[in-house]
Amino acid sequence: MRARPTTAADSTADAASAGAASVDGADPGAAVREVVALTSELIAIDTTNPGDPAVRGTERAAAEYVAARLAEAGYAPEYVETGPGRGNVIARLPGADPSRGALLVHGHLDVVPADPAEWSVHPFSGEVRDGYVWGRGAVDMKGMVAMTLAVARRFCREGVVPPRDLVFAFVADEENGGFQGARRLVDEHPGLFEGVTEAVGEVGGFSVTLDNGARAYLVQTAEKGAMWLRLRTTGTAGHGSLLHEDTAVSRLAAAVTRLQAHRFPLVLTDPVRELLEGVAELTGVPFDERDPEAAVARLGHLSRMIGASLRDTANVTVLRAGRAGNVVPSQAHATVDGRFLPGREQEFEAELAEILGPGVEREWDNLPAVRTSFDGALVDAMALAVGAEDPGARVLPYLLPAATDAKSFHRLGIRHFGFAPLRLPPELDFTALFHGVDERVPVEALEFGTRVLDRFLRTC
């Protein structure tokens, strides 16, 4: 039996003309014309999230910008602060059928830090150059925020009535787990999401061009869980000139060295299997389940991201010990970024404990893995919207090895997909742009994505 995503995508080319008719011939030109300016202006608002919950948030200015743009179009947006400076904006557009569950379209306003000295352009310039919009957040994720904002504005200005209620949410603090953003909105203001049954957000809907020229658009249907560990070892402090056989630093160094050298077991999850089966059909190269890493290696730039979805991972990100060059410290600390596959949380914890060994104290914060199946009317609407703009393209599922605000909205029982559509140049290493230097998004990709999103939200 052929995989469900391939079946849906097969119908895409044949249904392109039907998809066009379903939007009543409407031209999304107004939204397309303003999306680049919106992206550039959002990037120019520095919303750096340093990852320290004690530091005042930076999202307020961007949230006020979004609220003003929505109000201009006729919305009555609700502004909510979930912490000092942590601005969030929510707006609802009523749909034709109030008995249907609402669709949430969400994006985060914060970005990770960027050092201007490392960039070709200033990371908060929003400069448009060489066919790209440059700056921190261009792909993660102010480009999608701009596409959503452009389409939402057009719908309200022109009196578009979608099939069901649309809830637009622009939120804070995603880059630090969403604890002072989406998580607090869900826990403290659940009424804002009343009736929402499904959601679309970041890191999905982007294209990958295969060796034979075939193009697929990857929709995120699952993402790993996150476990941020704080490790501590202790020992006897002393003078640096003396002999010391067992120190806090040496004990911690040995533990993290073992951890970095460890490879967790390979696990082939359903979305990865469906993705690799779909790629095999597109390329004609058979997929051998006994060797999924060989299939992943054929995905070019994408292989790093998909390769990380084959197993759990744990990477040391921070090491800290000592205050003086001639003093052996009594404590040493490390931070580990751990990511586990759906269904693997307990096994992951047990394996970590065994690798780190005795004498290493562990504390951690967890975010759960989330997943859904790649089926239903919403998936069909995605396939039709993409196919109407890129006939013959396939839409396939995948598992994201990182985390998004889907984890917070999942607490309300909302079914989630990553769908921020972009048609990308084959040569662009898209995954390297996330949190990378010279982050940028193609102008044509933003315009394509706005047309797809407009069509999708009219038919979902």
N, C-alpha and C positions, 0 to 999 in steps of 0.2 A: 504494500500500500504506500502511496506517495505521501510525503509529509504534508500536514495541514497548511503550512505557510506557502509551500509551492503551489498547492491547489488554488489558494486565494490569489496568489500573484499571477497564475496562469490566466485568470479571468481578467486581469488588469487591462491588457492591451485591447481585448475584445470589448471591454466595457468602457473604454475611454470616452467614446462619443456619448454613451448613456450617462456617464458621470458629468460631462459638460452640460447636457440637457438638464440634469438634476439641479443645477444651480441657476436655472432660468436665464442662462446667457449673461449673467452679471459679470461685469468687468472689475476685477480687484485693483485696478490701476491706482486709485487713490492711496490705498494702503502700501502698494509697491513703491510708489513715488516717495513716500516719507520714511520708509523703513531704514534707509541708510543714515539719514539725518538723526533719527531717533537713536540708532545704535551709537553713532558718534557722540551725541550729547550725553548719553548714559555713561559711556566710557569716561568722558571728561569729568564726571562726578566721582571723585576718589572714595570708594567704599571698601578700602582695604580692611580685611578682617585679620588681626594679628594672631588669633587663636587663643587669646587670653580672656576668659569671661569676666575678669575684673576690670578690663579696659572698656571705656565707653564705646558704644557702637558707632559706626560711621554711616549707617544706611538711611538715616532720617532724610538727608537732602535728596537722595535718589527716590525715596518713597514719596516725598512731597512733589517732586517733579512728575512722577507717574500719576499721582492723584490729580495734579493740575491738568495734565493732558487728557485724562479720563473725563474730568469735569467739563472741559472745553467741548467734548463730544456729546455731553448730555447725561453722563452717569452721575450718580450720587455716591462716590466711592467712600468706603469706611477706612479711616486711618487708625491703626492700632500700634502702640508701642509695647513690645514684649520685654523691654529692658531699656536702660538709658541709651538713647540714640538708636535703638533697634526698631526702625520704622518698617511697618508692613501695610500693604494696601489691598483691600478686597472689594470687588464689584461684581454684581450679578446682572445678567441680561436674561429676562424671562423668555422662555421658549414657547413653541406652539402647543406642546402637550405637557401640561403640568403633572400628569400622572406618571411620566417617565422619570427615572433617576437623572439627576443633574450631572453634567460633566465638569470637572475641575481642570482648569488649565493654569499651571503654576510655574513660576520661575523665581530664582533668588537674585537679590540685588547686591550681595557682598561678593568680593573677589579676594584672591590670595595676594600676598605682598609681591611687589615687583621692584627691582633695583634699576633705576633709570640708566645707570652707568653701563649696564649689560645690554641695553636695547638699541636697535637701529633708529627708533623713534621714541619719543617720551611715552611711557606706558599709559599715561592718562591724558594723552592728546586727542585720541579718537581720530587721528589723521586718516584721510582717504588718499591712498597712493598706490599706484601700480595695480589697480583693480581690486584692492583690499581695503577693509577698514581695520586699522591697527590699534592695538591697545589691550590692556589687561581687562579681561572679561569679554573680549570679542566672541569667543566660542563658549566661555564658561562664566556666565551665560547671558550676557547682556544682549547678544544678537537675538536669541530666542525671546527675551523679554521685549525687545523692540518689535519683533514680528508679531507677538501676541498683542502688544499695545496698538500697533498699526491696524490689525484686523479688528480688534475690539472697538477702536475709535470709528472705523468705517461702518461697522454693523450698526452702531448706535446712531451715527449721523444720518445714515441712509434708511433707517427703519427696518433693517434686516431682522426677521424673526427666525431664530434657529429652531431645529426640530424639538429641542429640549432646553431647559435652563442651562446657561453657561455661567460658571463661577470663575472669575479671573483673580488669581492671588499672586502678589508680588511680595516676597518674604525676605526676612533677614537671617543671617547667621548660618546659612547652610554649610559654609566652608569650615565651620567648627562643630558640625554634627546637628545643627538646627535646634540645639537645646534652648536657645534664646530667640528662636524664630518659629518655624513651623511646629515644633513640639509644644511650645507654650500656647500657640494659637489653638492647636487641637485640644490640649488639656483644659485651657481656661476659657476659650471662646468657640466651643464646638458648634454653636448655633450659626456661625458664619458659613458652615459647610452643610447645613441642613439639606437632606435629600440627595446629597452627592453619592453616587454609586461607583463612578469610574473617574480616572484622572489620566492626564498626559503631562509629562514634564521633560526633563533634560536627558541628554546622552542617548539619543536614539533618533531614527529617521534619517541619518546621514548615509551618503552613498559610498560604496566601495566598488571600484572598477577592477575586474578580474583580468587575468592574463590574456584571455581571448576577447576582451572588449565588452563582455557582458557586465551589466551593472545590477547590483543589489542594494536595497536600502534596509538597514538593520534596525529593527525595533526592539527596544529593551523590554523583556518580559520578566526578568529576574535580576537580582543583584545580591552580591555577597553580603554577609553580615560583617560588622566591624567590631573589633575588640582592641581598644587602646590600653596597653599595659604600662604600668609604672613599676619598674623593678628596683629593688634596693638590696644591697649587701652591706654587712657591717664587719668591722675588724678592729684591731687595736691601733690607735694612733701612735705615732712615734717620730723620731728624728729621721730625716731622709738619708743620713749618712750611715745608719746602722743596718744590720741584717734583719730582714723581715721575711718569714717563710710563707705566711698566708695572710694576705691583705684584702681589704674590701675591694680594691681596684682589681687585683689579680683574679679574685673569685668572680667578679662581675664580667671581666674581660673574657674569661674562659667560657662562661655561660653564654654570652652573646655571640662569641665565635662559633660555638656549637650550633646556636640557633641559625646564624647566617649560612652555615654550611649545610643545614638540613633541607631536604626536599620532602614535602608532604606527599601523600599518595595521590596518584592520578585518579580522578573521578569524572566520568562522562555523564553530565546532567542532561536532562531532556532538551533544554533550549540550545545547548552546544551541539548535541547530536543532530537536532533539526537544522541548525545552521549549516553544519558540515555536510549533511545530506543534500541540502539545497544547493550549496556551492558545487558539490559533485555533479548534480544534474546540469547546472549551468556550464560547467567546464568540460564535462565528459570524462573527468578523472575520477575513478572509483574511490569511495571513502571506505577505508578499512578501520572498523571500530577497534581492532586490536592495536592500532597505531595512530591515535588521533593527533599526536604531536606532529606527525608527518603531514597530515592534512592542514593543520594550523600553520605550519611553516610555509605553505604555499600562498598564504594570504598577504604576503608582503608587509607593508607598514602596519597592517592591522594585527599581525601575528603577536605582537607584544601584548595587546589588550586581550585577545582571545586566548592566548597562551596562559595568561594569568587566571582565566576562568576554568582551567582544567584541574586546579588544585588549590588548597589553602595556601596562604602566604603569611610570612611574618618578617618584617624588616625593622632593624634598629634605626631609629631616627634621631635620638638625642642621647648623648653621654655626658655625664657631669660628675666631677669628683675633685676635691681638694681646693685650697685657697692660696697655698704658698708652695714655692718650688722646693723647699727643704723640709716639708712636713708630710709624712704619710697619713692620709686622711682616714678617719674612722668609718666613713660611709662613702658609697658610690651609687650612682643612680643612672638608670637608662629608661628611655621610652621606646616602646615597640608598637608599630602599626601592624596589627594582625587582621586578616580578612579570611572568613571561612565561608565555604559553600553552603547553600541551603541544605538543612538536615545534618550538618556536620558540627554543630556548635559544641556538643559534649565531647565528641572525639577530638576536636581541636584543642579544647582546654586540657584534656588528659595528655595529649601529645606534647603540648607546651610544657606542662609540669615535668614530664619525663626528661625532655631535652634540657631544660634549665637546671634541673637537679636540686638537691637540698641546699639550704643556706641562701636561697634567693627569694626574698619576700616579693609577693605579687599583689597588686591591686589593679582593677581594671573597670572601664566603662564599656558597656555593650550596646550595640545597635543590631537588631535582628536582621537576618536575611529575609528577603521578600521575593515572591514569585507568583506568576499567574500563567494560565494557558494561553496559547496563541490562537484564539478562535473568537467567534462572535461577530455581531454587527459592527462593533467599533473597529475591529481588525479589517473587516471588509471595507469600511469607509476609508481607512488609511490606504489600503491597496488601490482603491478606485481613485483617490485624490492624487497619489503619487503617479499612477499610471496615466492619468489624464495629462500630466505635465511631462512625463518621461515614458512614452509608450514602449512596452516590451520589458520594462524593468521588473525585477522581482522584489518582493518584500519578505524578509526572513527575520526570525527572532534571534536574540542572542542574550547572553548573561553578562551583565556589567560587573567587573571585578571591584569597582569602587562603590561608594554610597551616595544616595541622593535624599531629598526630602520625602521620597516615597515611603521611607521608613516611618516617618511621623504620620503621614496621612493614612498609612496602613492601619494605624491604631483605631481609626474610625470605620474599618471594614471596607475601605475604598480599594477597588481593583485598579492597579496602576500599570501604565506603559510609558516607556521613554520614547517620545516622538517629537523631535525638534527638527523638522525636515530641512536638509541641505543637500544640494547636488554639488559635489566637490570635484576639483580637477584630479585626474588619476595620479599625478605626481605629488600631490600635497600629502605630507605626513600629518594627518589630522590629529591623531592621538598624541603626537609630540607637542601640540599646541596647548593642551590642557595643563595649566600651571607652568608653562614653558616660557622661554624668552622669545620676544617678537611674536607674541600671540596675535593672530589676525584671522579675519574671515572674508572670503571672496564676496564682492558686491553682488555678483550674479547669483551666488548661493543664497544670499539674504533675499533677493528678489524672487528666486525660485521658491524658497521656503515660505515666503509670504503668500504666494499664489496657492501653494499646496495647503497651507494652514487655513486660508480663507475657504477653499473648497471643502476641506475636511469638516470644518466647524459648521458649514451649511448643510451637511448631509449626515452628520454623526447621530 
